[in-house]
Amino acid sequence: MSKRLIPLAAMEKILKGSGAERVSDKAKAAMKEVIEEIAEDIAGRAVKLAHHAGRKTVKGSDIKLASK
């Protein structure tokens, strides 16, 4: 059950931008899965930080702090 949050084409761009000449479909899918897991974790921590600060709005500073 894969959620379509980030397109596979974006994964290929990231990998090719890092120097890969060719990228398999399995590599794109694996990269997508890992990045989405990390993003969901950071988003959850950022929401908690915003709530702790008494805000409903998540700010860029919350994301940056949550990613550390």
N, C-alpha and C positions, 0 to 999 in steps of 0.2 A: 504494500500500500504506500506508494510514493506520492507525496504532495508536490504539486508543480509550483513551487515558490520561486525557484531560480532556474532559468532556462539552461539547457545543456550547452547551447551555443556560447553562453557566457563562460562556462567552464573551459571550453576549447580555447576561447580568446585568452583567458588567464594562463593556461598551460603553454600556449604558443608564445605568448608574451614573455614567458619565463625561459623560452629557448627550445621548446619541443618542436620538432619538425612535423611529426604526425602524432595524433592522439586517438586512441581507441575509444569505442563507445563505452566499454566497461570502465575505462579510466575517467571519462567525463562523468559517468554515473557515480563512481566512487567519490570523486572530488565534490560533486553536488551534495551527496549525502553527508560528508564530513563538514562541509561549510555550513549547511543548513543546521546541523546539530550544534555547532559552535555559535551560530547566529541566534538560535533559539535560547541557548544558555545565557548569552550576553543580554538579549532582550528581556528575559525574565529578571535578571539582576538589575537591569536599568529601570524596569517598572517598579521594583521594590525600592530602589533609591529615590525615585520620584515620589512615591507614596510616603516614604519616610520624611521627605522634605515638605510634605503637605501639598503636593501638586498632583494634578491629574495628567498633566502634559509631560511626556518624556522629552528631555532636551539632549542635545549633542553631548553636553558635559556628562550626563548620566551614562550615555553609551561609552564614552571614553573611560570613565571611572570603572564601569562594569567590566570593561575588557581587560583591565589590569590584573 
